[in-house]
């Protein structure tokens, strides 16, 4: 089944463990340095492929060396990147992530070409043939907030395509604009701080209820080590996190989205799909980078058993 991921594409440069930044030109020896495909579209695309899905990824990257790397690594993982647009003279989005010993991840980030994504970068035919479409980071790819794009989402949903939506930033202004997408998607999957910033609510439960009132079929708020909160018309349910030794939390949200969407595509209900997402996120937390720890669907299901 084909899944389209549309939105944010980032190259992550990660190193661990980093307990402090060195002074001056001092050097700190670390255990590991990795480069990965990341971001709410690219990172989720890689995870979806590992869970057995055929994935086409759409968005914009620069014509620089980082863009070359991103195309190479996503293709190596099995993602169809033929629809990614390359912007002449623009930077490919990138982050430098010094991972703390407890798995925390401060970051240095440049948004690059992601900010330029618009409806013109989307082939409607690709979305019309997809079984599912994942919108990754529409708070950053705000150029997609176009009535013509909303009409396309409504069209494909009416034809049976599942549309999910994730976010990237923590900026209230950008997150507030992203609410315009909610009547046109099936499920939105913010983290706790994003949900509360979007709504001004005091609790995740209140935030989820406010987002649900905007029109999606369900709201899944990820809560880190506390698991996730699933809210639909049927009510609110907490799904506990899986206990693992955390190495790095980078990409856990992307993995949750990939596991959740894969569960839906296999015909499961929302709570079962959320358990798949929880297991995928836990797997990624055991290694460095957004694609670490997640191998294949059979291994994931074995963990759930």
Phi, psi and omega in degrees: 000134183274132173242136174255127170254129185230124177143235194277128176236125187224145166264122176261134172246111188242148174214148180207157348273146179236108180268340177200158174271134184291151176279150174053234179251026178294156179246137174245126177281137181234167182277330192204142171226133180223153168244132182221160168280128186217186183100160189295341174259307185293314180296318178294324179300313180299316180295321178298320177297316181297336178266014169096010181265151169272126190232133171247130182246132182239146179161204182223139175226169178278174176262029183261183182294326177296323175296319177301315180297316183298317177298317182296312187287325178292319177297320179298325178284345178105010178276136175281111183251015184295339180266001178288130180271137178254128184262119180296128176079002180257157179276139168286136180302141182208153176226143170251124188235101173277110187273125180288161179302334180271005179093353177296157188217083167297159185214155168242125191223141168238125186286336173055219188291347179303327183292347185262359184293131177223180177302331180296341180270001184252125173273108182304327180298325179294316179293325182291337180264002184273145172282332178210151176231127177250119177269112185252102175088043182292345174290339178260320176272056187292347175296346176281353178285065189237134179307326179293324178289319177300320179296322178295317178299317179297321180296311184288328176294320178297333179273359176109000179286135175276132178240120176246161185216132176238169182234167183238313191272177172241016185271119184303322181296314180293319180294324177297320178295329182294342179297338179297338180281340192299323177293350188247011179233163179270316183222136175243139188231070178279164168275177187301311183294324178294315181299318182287325177291325179296327190248340187076011182286159183270342181224158176301323180297314179295320179297315181297319178297320179295319179291322179298325180293343178281351172129343180289165178283335181201154177234126179240110182261117178279138189237026179063229183292350177271001178091227180211161179245123181251122182233123174226183176299336180283347180132190183245136180223137174269131175251116185291152175285158175270141182279118177219164173277110187281125174260316186201131181269002179300129175083002181296321178296320177297318180294321177300314179300317181295316179294317179299311182294322177298320177299316178298318181293338176270010173088012183274161177285174187297319182291321176295318178298323177295325176294323175297318178297320179298317180294321179296317179297319179296321179298315182295327182294346183276357181219181183267121175105164188289346180248010184282147170080339182263116186253301183200171185293320182300318179295320178299313181293327176297321176298320180292329178288000000 
